[in-house]
Amino acid sequence: MFDETHISGRDLRAERVRLGLTQADVARRLGVAYQRVGSAERSITVAPGFAERYLAALGAVAVSPEARFDAALNALIEDRS
């Protein structure tokens, strides 16, 4: 479970899988090693900056980074309801 300032790696993984992407796909989009994606997905909470970049790599679109993170986080919350 996550609050408005934290998101779990489990939630990031669920969204990646829902979109049919591999860890390598996301890693390429982020410009990091796939191991970094796996490490984040195993984390209980993910740093907001990395979570924002991760969600953006999955295709979250917004005007500002904060709005992009908020929109993606809200979408995940709605999916869990």
N, CA, C and O atoms as a MOPAC input file, in Angstrom:
PM7 MOZYME 1SCF
protein

 N      0.83600 1    -1.18000 1     0.00000 1
 C      0.00000 1     0.00000 1     0.00000 1
 C      0.88000 1     1.24200 1     0.00000 1
 O      2.00300 1     1.21200 1     0.50300 1
 N      0.36300 1     2.34900 1    -0.57200 1
 C      1.15700 1     3.56600 1    -0.61600 1
 C      0.29900 1     4.77000 1    -0.28600 1
 O     -0.92800 1     4.73100 1    -0.37800 1
 N      0.98100 1     5.84800 1     0.10400 1
 C      0.26600 1     7.08600 1     0.38100 1
 C      0.58500 1     8.07300 1    -0.73100 1
 O      1.11400 1     7.68600 1    -1.77300 1
 N      0.27200 1     9.33200 1    -0.52100 1
 C      0.45000 1    10.32900 1    -1.56700 1
 C      1.90600 1    10.66000 1    -1.85900 1
 O      2.19500 1    11.24200 1    -2.90500 1
 N      2.82100 1    10.31400 1    -0.98200 1
 C      4.21600 1    10.65500 1    -1.20500 1
 C      5.09900 1     9.44200 1    -1.48800 1
 O      6.26600 1     9.60400 1    -1.84400 1
 N      4.57200 1     8.24900 1    -1.34000 1
 C      5.36800 1     7.04500 1    -1.55400 1
 C      4.60600 1     6.04700 1    -2.40800 1
 O      3.38000 1     5.95100 1    -2.34800 1
 N      5.34700 1     5.32600 1    -3.18600 1
 C      4.77200 1     4.27300 1    -4.00900 1
 C      5.66000 1     3.05000 1    -3.85000 1
 O      6.87800 1     3.17900 1    -3.73100 1
 N      5.07100 1     1.88400 1    -3.84800 1
 C      5.86100 1     0.67600 1    -3.65200 1
 C      6.36400 1     0.13900 1    -4.98600 1
 O      5.79400 1     0.39900 1    -6.04600 1
 N      7.43900 1    -0.61100 1    -4.89300 1
 C      7.96300 1    -1.27700 1    -6.07500 1
 C      6.95700 1    -2.26100 1    -6.64400 1
 O      6.89100 1    -2.47000 1    -7.85500 1
 N      6.17800 1    -2.86100 1    -5.76000 1
 C      5.14900 1    -3.80800 1    -6.19200 1
 C      4.13200 1    -3.12000 1    -7.11600 1
 O      3.68500 1    -3.70300 1    -8.10400 1
 N      3.77800 1    -1.88300 1    -6.78300 1
 C      2.84400 1    -1.13000 1    -7.61800 1
 C      3.45600 1    -0.76800 1    -8.96900 1
 O      2.78300 1    -0.82500 1    -9.99800 1
 N      4.73300 1    -0.39500 1    -8.95800 1
 C      5.40500 1    -0.08900 1   -10.21700 1
 C      5.44600 1    -1.33100 1   -11.10600 1
 O      5.16600 1    -1.26100 1   -12.30200 1
 N      5.79600 1    -2.45900 1   -10.51000 1
 C      5.85600 1    -3.70500 1   -11.27500 1
 C      4.49200 1    -4.05400 1   -11.85100 1
 O      4.38800 1    -4.43500 1   -13.01700 1
 N      3.45500 1    -3.92800 1   -11.04800 1
 C      2.10400 1    -4.26600 1   -11.51900 1
 C      1.72600 1    -3.42800 1   -12.73600 1
 O      1.13500 1    -3.94100 1   -13.68700 1
 N      2.06200 1    -2.15500 1   -12.70600 1
 C      1.73700 1    -1.28500 1   -13.84600 1
 C      2.56100 1    -1.66700 1   -15.07000 1
 O      2.04300 1    -1.68100 1   -16.18700 1
 N      3.84400 1    -1.97800 1   -14.86800 1
 C      4.70200 1    -2.39700 1   -15.99000 1
 C      4.14700 1    -3.66200 1   -16.63300 1
 O      4.04100 1    -3.74900 1   -17.85600 1
 N      3.79700 1    -4.63200 1   -15.81200 1
 C      3.26400 1    -5.89600 1   -16.31400 1
 C      1.93100 1    -5.66600 1   -17.03100 1
 O      1.67900 1    -6.24800 1   -18.08600 1
 N      1.08800 1    -4.81700 1   -16.45400 1
 C     -0.21000 1    -4.51200 1   -17.07600 1
 C     -0.02100 1    -3.94900 1   -18.48500 1
 O     -0.83100 1    -4.20300 1   -19.37700 1
 N      1.05100 1    -3.18600 1   -18.67600 1
 C      1.32500 1    -2.58700 1   -19.97600 1
 C      2.08100 1    -3.52800 1   -20.91300 1
 O      2.32800 1    -3.18900 1   -22.07100 1
 N      2.44900 1    -4.70900 1   -20.41300 1
 C      3.15000 1    -5.68600 1   -21.25000 1
 C      4.60900 1    -5.34800 1   -21.50800 1
 O      5.17300 1    -5.75500 1   -22.52400 1
 N      5.21700 1    -4.61100 1   -20.59900 1
 C      6.61800 1    -4.23000 1   -20.75000 1
 C      7.51500 1    -5.10700 1   -19.88600 1
 O      7.09900 1    -5.59400 1   -18.83500 1
 N      8.73900 1    -5.30100 1   -20.33800 1
 C      9.72700 1    -6.03100 1   -19.54800 1
 C     10.55700 1    -5.03500 1   -18.74200 1
 O     10.51700 1    -3.82900 1   -18.98700 1
 N     11.30100 1    -5.55600 1   -17.78700 1
 C     12.21900 1    -4.69600 1   -17.04300 1
 C     13.22500 1    -4.06000 1   -17.99000 1
 O     13.58800 1    -2.89600 1   -17.81900 1
 N     13.67500 1    -4.80800 1   -18.98300 1
 C     14.62900 1    -4.27500 1   -19.95800 1
 C     14.01100 1    -3.12700 1   -20.75600 1
 O     14.69400 1    -2.14800 1   -21.05500 1
 N     12.72800 1    -3.23500 1   -21.10600 1
 C     12.04300 1    -2.14900 1   -21.82700 1
 C     12.07300 1    -0.86100 1   -21.00400 1
 O     12.42500 1     0.20500 1   -21.50700 1
 N     11.69900 1    -0.98200 1   -19.73500 1
 C     11.65700 1     0.19300 1   -18.86200 1
 C     13.06700 1     0.73100 1   -18.64200 1
 O     13.27700 1     1.94400 1   -18.64100 1
 N     14.02600 1    -0.15900 1   -18.45600 1
 C     15.41200 1     0.26100 1   -18.24300 1
 C     15.92200 1     1.07400 1   -19.43400 1
 O     16.57500 1     2.10000 1   -19.24700 1
 N     15.63000 1     0.62500 1   -20.65200 1
 C     16.04200 1     1.36800 1   -21.84600 1
 C     15.42600 1     2.76700 1   -21.85700 1
 O     16.09600 1     3.74900 1   -22.17600 1
 N     14.15300 1     2.84200 1   -21.50700 1
 C     13.47200 1     4.14000 1   -21.48700 1
 C     14.04800 1     5.07500 1   -20.42300 1
 O     14.07500 1     6.29300 1   -20.60100 1
 N     14.51100 1     4.48500 1   -19.31100 1
 C     15.08000 1     5.27500 1   -18.22200 1
 C     16.56700 1     5.55000 1   -18.40600 1
 O     17.11200 1     6.46900 1   -17.79400 1
 N     17.22100 1     4.75900 1   -19.24500 1
 C     18.66200 1     4.89000 1   -19.41100 1
 C     19.43500 1     4.31300 1   -18.24000 1
 O     20.49400 1     4.82100 1   -17.87100 1
 N     18.89100 1     3.23100 1   -17.64800 1
 C     19.54600 1     2.55600 1   -16.52400 1
 C     19.65700 1     1.06700 1   -16.84000 1
 O     19.06800 1     0.58300 1   -17.80700 1
 N     20.41200 1     0.34900 1   -16.02200 1
 C     20.51300 1    -1.09900 1   -16.17100 1
 C     19.21100 1    -1.75200 1   -15.70900 1
 O     18.54700 1    -1.25100 1   -14.80100 1
 N     18.84900 1    -2.87600 1   -16.33900 1
 C     17.60500 1    -3.54700 1   -15.96500 1
 C     17.62600 1    -3.97900 1   -14.49900 1
 O     16.57500 1    -4.11400 1   -13.87100 1
 N     18.83000 1    -4.19600 1   -13.95600 1
 C     18.93300 1    -4.57100 1   -12.55600 1
 C     18.40900 1    -3.45700 1   -11.64500 1
 O     17.86600 1    -3.73500 1   -10.57600 1
 N     18.56800 1    -2.20700 1   -12.06100 1
 C     18.06500 1    -1.06700 1   -11.27100 1
 C     16.54400 1    -1.09500 1   -11.23400 1
 O     15.93900 1    -0.79600 1   -10.20500 1
 N     15.93000 1    -1.45400 1   -12.35300 1
 C     14.47000 1    -1.55700 1   -12.40700 1
 C     14.01300 1    -2.67700 1   -11.47400 1
 O     13.06500 1    -2.50000 1   -10.70800 1
 N     14.67700 1    -3.81600 1   -11.53600 1
 C     14.33300 1    -4.93600 1   -10.66300 1
 C     14.49400 1    -4.58400 1    -9.20600 1
 O     13.66400 1    -4.95500 1    -8.37600 1
 N     15.56600 1    -3.86300 1    -8.88400 1
 C     15.79900 1    -3.44800 1    -7.50000 1
 C     14.67600 1    -2.52900 1    -7.02100 1
 O     14.18500 1    -2.68200 1    -5.90300 1
 N     14.27600 1    -1.59700 1    -7.84300 1
 C     13.19000 1    -0.67900 1    -7.47600 1
 C     11.89100 1    -1.44500 1    -7.27600 1
 O     11.13500 1    -1.15800 1    -6.34800 1
 N     11.63100 1    -2.41300 1    -8.13700 1
 C     10.38800 1    -3.18000 1    -8.05000 1
 C     10.33800 1    -4.07500 1    -6.81200 1
 O      9.25500 1    -4.46000 1    -6.37200 1
 N     11.48200 1    -4.40500 1    -6.25500 1
 C     11.52100 1    -5.20600 1    -5.03100 1
 C     11.47800 1    -4.34700 1    -3.76900 1
 O     11.37200 1    -4.87300 1    -2.66100 1
 N     11.55900 1    -3.04100 1    -3.93300 1
 C     11.59000 1    -2.12700 1    -2.79000 1
 C     10.20500 1    -1.96900 1    -2.16600 1
 O      9.18600 1    -1.99700 1    -2.85700 1
 N     10.19400 1    -1.80400 1    -0.85200 1
 C      8.93900 1    -1.54100 1    -0.15600 1
 C      8.42200 1    -0.16200 1    -0.55400 1
 O      7.23900 1    -0.01000 1    -0.86100 1
 N      9.28600 1     0.83000 1    -0.55200 1
 C      8.93300 1     2.14700 1    -1.07200 1
 C     10.03500 1     2.58600 1    -2.02800 1
 O     11.20400 1     2.24100 1    -1.85300 1
 N      9.65000 1     3.33700 1    -3.02300 1
 C     10.57900 1     3.82300 1    -4.04000 1
 C     10.69800 1     5.32800 1    -3.86700 1
 O      9.69800 1     6.01200 1    -3.64500 1
 N     11.91900 1     5.84600 1    -3.96800 1
 C     12.13000 1     7.29100 1    -3.85800 1
 C     11.23200 1     8.01200 1    -4.85700 1
 O     11.14400 1     7.60900 1    -6.01700 1
 N     10.56400 1     9.07800 1    -4.41200 1
 C      9.63600 1     9.77600 1    -5.30300 1
 C     10.24500 1    10.19000 1    -6.64300 1
 O      9.58000 1    10.09700 1    -7.67500 1
 N     11.48900 1    10.64200 1    -6.64000 1
 C     12.12500 1    11.04700 1    -7.89900 1
 C     12.24500 1     9.90000 1    -8.87600 1
 O     11.96300 1    10.05900 1   -10.06400 1
 N     12.66400 1     8.73200 1    -8.38300 1
 C     12.79100 1     7.58100 1    -9.27500 1
 C     11.41300 1     7.07600 1    -9.68500 1
 O     11.21000 1     6.70200 1   -10.84000 1
 N     10.47300 1     7.06200 1    -8.75900 1
 C      9.11000 1     6.62400 1    -9.09200 1
 C      8.52100 1     7.50900 1   -10.18000 1
 O      7.85400 1     7.02000 1   -11.09100 1
 N      8.76300 1     8.80300 1   -10.08400 1
 C      8.26900 1     9.73800 1   -11.09300 1
 C      8.86100 1     9.41800 1   -12.46600 1
 O      8.14300 1     9.35900 1   -13.46400 1
 N     10.17300 1     9.21200 1   -12.50200 1
 C     10.83700 1     8.88000 1   -13.77400 1
 C     10.32500 1     7.55100 1   -14.32100 1
 O     10.09800 1     7.41200 1   -15.52300 1
 N     10.14800 1     6.58200 1   -13.43700 1
 C      9.65900 1     5.25900 1   -13.83100 1
 C      8.26700 1     5.39300 1   -14.45200 1
 O      8.01100 1     4.87100 1   -15.53600 1
 N      7.37700 1     6.09500 1   -13.75900 1
 C      6.01700 1     6.26500 1   -14.26600 1
 C      6.00800 1     7.03100 1   -15.58000 1
 O      5.20900 1     6.72900 1   -16.46600 1
 N      6.87400 1     8.00500 1   -15.71400 1
 C      6.97800 1     8.73400 1   -16.97900 1
 C      7.43100 1     7.79500 1   -18.09200 1
 O      6.94800 1     7.88800 1   -19.22000 1
 N      8.35500 1     6.89300 1   -17.77700 1
 C      8.83700 1     5.93400 1   -18.77100 1
 C      7.72600 1     4.97600 1   -19.21400 1
 O      7.75700 1     4.44200 1   -20.32300 1
 N      6.75100 1     4.76900 1   -18.33300 1
 C      5.60800 1     3.92100 1   -18.69300 1
 C      4.58300 1     4.67100 1   -19.52900 1
 O      3.63200 1     4.07600 1   -20.03400 1
 N      4.77700 1     5.97800 1   -19.67500 1
 C      3.88600 1     6.74400 1   -20.52800 1
 C      2.98900 1     7.73200 1   -19.81700 1
 O      2.09200 1     8.30000 1   -20.44000 1
 N      3.20400 1     7.95600 1   -18.53000 1
 C      2.41400 1     8.97500 1   -17.82900 1
 C      2.75600 1    10.33000 1   -18.44100 1
 O      3.93000 1    10.65500 1   -18.62000 1
 N      1.75700 1    11.10100 1   -18.75300 1
 C      1.97300 1    12.38700 1   -19.41300 1
 C      1.29800 1    13.48400 1   -18.60600 1
 O      0.14800 1    13.34000 1   -18.18900 1
 N      2.00700 1    14.56700 1   -18.39000 1
 C      1.43000 1    15.72200 1   -17.70000 1
 C      2.29100 1    16.94500 1   -17.98300 1
 O      3.35100 1    16.84000 1   -18.60000 1
 N      1.83500 1    18.08400 1   -17.53600 1
 C      2.53900 1    19.33300 1   -17.78900 1
 C      3.80400 1    19.45500 1   -16.95700 1
 O      4.85100 1    19.83500 1   -17.48100 1
 N      3.72600 1    19.14200 1   -15.68500 1
 C      4.88500 1    19.26300 1   -14.80000 1
 C      5.24200 1    17.90000 1   -14.22900 1
 O      4.40800 1    16.99500 1   -14.20800 1
 N      6.48200 1    17.74900 1   -13.76400 1
 C      6.84400 1    16.47200 1   -13.14000 1
 C      5.93400 1    16.12800 1   -11.96900 1
 O      5.54300 1    14.97300 1   -11.79900 1
 N      5.59900 1    17.13300 1   -11.16200 1
 C      4.73100 1    16.86800 1   -10.01500 1
 C      3.35700 1    16.39700 1   -10.47400 1
 O      2.80100 1    15.45300 1    -9.91300 1
 N      2.81700 1    17.04400 1   -11.47900 1
 C      1.49800 1    16.66700 1   -11.98400 1
 C      1.54700 1    15.28200 1   -12.61400 1
 O      0.60900 1    14.49800 1   -12.46600 1
 N      2.64000 1    14.97500 1   -13.31800 1
 C      2.78000 1    13.65500 1   -13.94000 1
 C      2.79600 1    12.57800 1   -12.86900 1
 O      2.12100 1    11.55700 1   -13.00200 1
 N      3.55800 1    12.79800 1   -11.81200 1
 C      3.62400 1    11.82700 1   -10.71900 1
 C      2.25400 1    11.67600 1   -10.06300 1
 O      1.79000 1    10.56000 1    -9.82900 1
 N      1.61200 1    12.80600 1    -9.77000 1
 C      0.30000 1    12.77000 1    -9.12300 1
 C     -0.72600 1    12.03000 1    -9.97500 1
 O     -1.50800 1    11.23400 1    -9.45600 1
 N     -0.72600 1    12.28900 1   -11.28000 1
 C     -1.68700 1    11.64700 1   -12.16900 1
 C     -1.45900 1    10.14000 1   -12.22200 1
 O     -2.40900 1     9.36000 1   -12.15700 1
 N     -0.21700 1     9.74200 1   -12.34000 1
 C      0.09000 1     8.31400 1   -12.39900 1
 C     -0.22700 1     7.63500 1   -11.07300 1
 O     -0.75000 1     6.52000 1   -11.05100 1
 N      0.08600 1     8.30000 1    -9.98100 1
 C     -0.20600 1     7.73900 1    -8.66500 1
 C     -1.69600 1     7.60000 1    -8.47600 1
 O     -2.15800 1     6.57500 1    -7.97500 1
 N     -2.46300 1     8.60400 1    -8.86200 1
 C     -3.92800 1     8.52900 1    -8.75200 1
 C     -4.48400 1     7.39500 1    -9.59700 1
 O     -5.41400 1     6.71100 1    -9.17200 1
 N     -3.93400 1     7.18500 1   -10.77600 1
 C     -4.38700 1     6.08700 1   -11.63400 1
 C     -4.14300 1     4.74600 1   -10.95100 1
 O     -4.99400 1     3.85800 1   -10.99700 1
 N     -2.98400 1     4.60000 1   -10.32000 1
 C     -2.68400 1     3.35400 1    -9.61600 1
 C     -3.64500 1     3.15700 1    -8.43800 1
 O     -4.11700 1     2.04800 1    -8.19000 1
 N     -3.92500 1     4.24400 1    -7.72100 1
 C     -4.85700 1     4.14800 1    -6.58200 1
 C     -6.23400 1     3.71700 1    -7.07200 1
 O     -6.87100 1     2.86200 1    -6.45600 1
 N     -6.69400 1     4.29600 1    -8.16400 1
 C     -8.00400 1     3.93600 1    -8.70600 1
 C     -8.03800 1     2.47500 1    -9.14000 1
 O     -9.03600 1     1.78700 1    -8.92700 1
 N     -6.95900 1     2.00200 1    -9.74300 1
 C     -6.89100 1     0.60000 1   -10.18300 1
 C     -6.97600 1    -0.35900 1    -9.02100 1
 O     -7.47500 1    -1.47300 1    -9.18000 1
 N     -6.49900 1     0.04600 1    -7.84600 1
 C     -6.51000 1    -0.83800 1    -6.67300 1
 C     -7.83800 1    -0.79500 1    -5.95600 1
 O     -8.09400 1    -1.62400 1    -5.08200 1
 N     -8.69300 1     0.15600 1    -6.30500 1
 C    -10.00500 1     0.29500 1    -5.62000 1
 C    -11.00300 1    -0.70200 1    -6.14700 1
 O    -12.14700 1    -0.73000 1    -5.69200 1

